[in-house]
Amino acid sequence: MTNDRGRLAGRVALITGASRGIGAAVAKRYAAEGAHVILTARTVAGLEEVDDAIRAASNGQAQATLVPLDLQQGEEIDKLNAAIGGRFGKLDVLVGNAGLLGEMTFMAQIEPERWQDLIDVNLTANWRLIRALQPLLLESDAGRAMFLTTGVAGGRAYWGGYAVTKTALEAMVRTWAEEMSETALKINLINPGAVRTSMRADAYPGEDPETLPTPDEITDVFVELAETNCLRHSEIVNAR
Ligand SMILES: NC(=O)c1ccc[n+]([C@@H]2O[C@H](COP(=O)([O-])OP(=O)(O)OC[C@H]3O[C@@H](n4cnc5c(N)ncnc54)[C@H](OP(=O)(O)O)[C@@H]3O)[C@@H](O)[C@H]2O)c1
């Protein structure tokens, strides 16, 4: 059943990168807390799997809105404004979660196309989401936005464009947060720490994934930062 007493009852939340990993776990948790979730990613099968899980957990009472899109297509991001505005008239929560790791290598050995992919997905797409969705977040009585960062922001050898784009993401989110400080919109960054996902396995192929928390185990902070009574703003919040 729909959870009309959940901590996010009645809220409308958009989550990027919801086809697997942390985004999928946040989607399921938000739905369990009563939010209506709008899910984006490129992999339709992954989005449908998350929707199936949401329906099953609610005995068919809840369902997600699926918006398959490639965040490297900026015009597709722009269309979210009209699509969400037309149906809901506002957006309560934005979770900018989608991310790309890229190749772990020397700066001088990164291929230009792979560099551009990282800039596009980890930085530009989040700016474009801000640009498209700020008006709808301000229509909410208590808009909330959060973006995923990492301990390697600031720079780390061999983490290349990932470290660089997450550093820039942090600067962008803090800049936006300062601009919005007189509004009801609260904006933060989340550092999830090491989490058992395919991205983590790509970064640390020799690591035993069983030693890491699952995405489902780190969703509390996402709920806290989405709640209307949470006034945290312009912080980097650790998930654990
Ligand atoms: N896992 C960790 O230990 C860890 C640590 C620190 C920070 N983080 C951050 O947490 C976030 C989630 O990471 P994760 O570990 O859950 O990664 P993941 O399992 O690799 O999932 C990444 C998500 O991003 C989406 N995505 C990637 N490129 C996209 C594109 N061009 N267009 C649309 N969606 C795209 C993927 O969907 P499709 O492929 O279906 O498009 C997928 O849903 C990332 O921002 C990551 O940097 C993770």
The ligand as an SDF file (V2000), in Angstrom:
LIG
                    3D

 48 52  0  0  0  0  0  0  0  0999 V2000
   29.6810    3.2670   -4.7970 N   0  0  0  0  0  0  0  0  0  0  0  0
   30.5310    3.9870   -4.0970 C   0  0  0  0  0  0  0  0  0  0  0  0
   31.3270    3.4420   -3.3140 O   0  0  0  0  0  0  0  0  0  0  0  0
   30.5340    5.4960   -4.2330 C   0  0  0  0  0  0  0  0  0  0  0  0
   31.4310    6.2280   -3.4650 C   0  0  0  0  0  0  0  0  0  0  0  0
   31.4430    7.6190   -3.5560 C   0  0  0  0  0  0  0  0  0  0  0  0
   30.5520    8.2640   -4.4130 C   0  0  0  0  0  0  0  0  0  0  0  0
   29.6850    7.5320   -5.1730 N   0  0  0  0  0  0  0  0  0  0  0  0
   28.7650    8.2530   -6.0670 C   0  0  0  0  0  0  0  0  0  0  0  0
   27.4510    7.7520   -5.9150 O   0  0  0  0  0  0  0  0  0  0  0  0
   26.7330    7.8890   -7.1530 C   0  0  0  0  0  0  0  0  0  0  0  0
   26.1000    6.5540   -7.4990 C   0  0  0  0  0  0  0  0  0  0  0  0
   27.1390    5.6080   -7.6700 O   0  0  0  0  0  0  0  0  0  0  0  0
   26.9290    4.0280   -7.7640 P   0  0  0  0  0  0  0  0  0  0  0  0
   28.0670    3.4230   -7.0600 O   0  0  0  0  0  0  0  0  0  0  0  0
   25.5400    3.6820   -7.4160 O   0  0  0  0  0  0  0  0  0  0  0  0
   27.1890    3.8430   -9.3400 O   0  0  0  0  0  0  0  0  0  0  0  0
   26.6080    2.8230  -10.4180 P   0  0  0  0  0  0  0  0  0  0  0  0
   26.1270    1.5670   -9.7540 O   0  0  0  0  0  0  0  0  0  0  0  0
   27.6360    2.7360  -11.4700 O   0  0  0  0  0  0  0  0  0  0  0  0
   25.3120    3.5880  -10.9760 O   0  0  0  0  0  0  0  0  0  0  0  0
   25.4810    4.7620  -11.7200 C   0  0  0  0  0  0  0  0  0  0  0  0
   24.1310    5.2330  -12.2090 C   0  0  0  0  0  0  0  0  0  0  0  0
   24.3440    6.4010  -13.0410 O   0  0  0  0  0  0  0  0  0  0  0  0
   23.6240    6.2360  -14.2530 C   0  0  0  0  0  0  0  0  0  0  0  0
   24.2700    6.8960  -15.3990 N   0  0  0  0  0  0  0  0  0  0  0  0
   25.5720    6.8220  -15.7500 C   0  0  0  0  0  0  0  0  0  0  0  0
   25.7610    7.4870  -16.9200 N   0  0  0  0  0  0  0  0  0  0  0  0
   24.5440    7.9800  -17.3000 C   0  0  0  0  0  0  0  0  0  0  0  0
   24.0950    8.7300  -18.4080 C   0  0  0  0  0  0  0  0  0  0  0  0
   24.9160    9.1180  -19.4120 N   0  0  0  0  0  0  0  0  0  0  0  0
   22.7920    9.0690  -18.4630 N   0  0  0  0  0  0  0  0  0  0  0  0
   21.9360    8.6790  -17.4980 C   0  0  0  0  0  0  0  0  0  0  0  0
   22.3120    7.9650  -16.4130 N   0  0  0  0  0  0  0  0  0  0  0  0
   23.6040    7.6050  -16.3200 C   0  0  0  0  0  0  0  0  0  0  0  0
   23.5820    4.7180  -14.4620 C   0  0  0  0  0  0  0  0  0  0  0  0
   22.4570    4.3710  -15.2640 O   0  0  0  0  0  0  0  0  0  0  0  0
   22.5260    3.7970  -16.7640 P   0  0  0  0  0  0  0  0  0  0  0  0
   23.8500    3.1460  -16.9750 O   0  0  0  0  0  0  0  0  0  0  0  0
   21.3530    2.8860  -16.7990 O   0  0  0  0  0  0  0  0  0  0  0  0
   22.3260    5.0150  -17.6130 O   0  0  0  0  0  0  0  0  0  0  0  0
   23.4170    4.2020  -13.0450 C   0  0  0  0  0  0  0  0  0  0  0  0
   22.0360    4.1630  -12.6930 O   0  0  0  0  0  0  0  0  0  0  0  0
   27.7440    8.3920   -8.1810 C   0  0  0  0  0  0  0  0  0  0  0  0
   27.5950    9.7790   -8.3740 O   0  0  0  0  0  0  0  0  0  0  0  0
   29.0830    8.0690   -7.5440 C   0  0  0  0  0  0  0  0  0  0  0  0
   30.0950    8.9420   -7.9880 O   0  0  0  0  0  0  0  0  0  0  0  0
   29.6590    6.1590   -5.1110 C   0  0  0  0  0  0  0  0  0  0  0  0
  1  2  1  0
  2  3  2  0
  2  4  1  0
  4  5  1  0
  4 48  2  0
  5  6  2  0
  6  7  1  0
  7  8  2  0
  8  9  1  0
  8 48  1  0
  9 10  1  0
  9 46  1  0
 10 11  1  0
 11 12  1  0
 11 44  1  0
 12 13  1  0
 13 14  1  0
 14 15  2  0
 14 16  1  0
 14 17  1  0
 17 18  1  0
 18 19  2  0
 18 20  1  0
 18 21  1  0
 21 22  1  0
 22 23  1  0
 23 24  1  0
 23 42  1  0
 24 25  1  0
 25 26  1  0
 25 36  1  0
 26 27  1  0
 26 35  1  0
 27 28  2  0
 28 29  1  0
 29 30  1  0
 29 35  2  0
 30 31  1  0
 30 32  2  0
 32 33  1  0
 33 34  2  0
 34 35  1  0
 36 37  1  0
 36 42  1  0
 37 38  1  0
 38 39  2  0
 38 40  1  0
 38 41  1  0
 42 43  1  0
 44 45  1  0
 44 46  1  0
 46 47  1  0
M  CHG  2   8   1  16  -1
M  END
$$$$
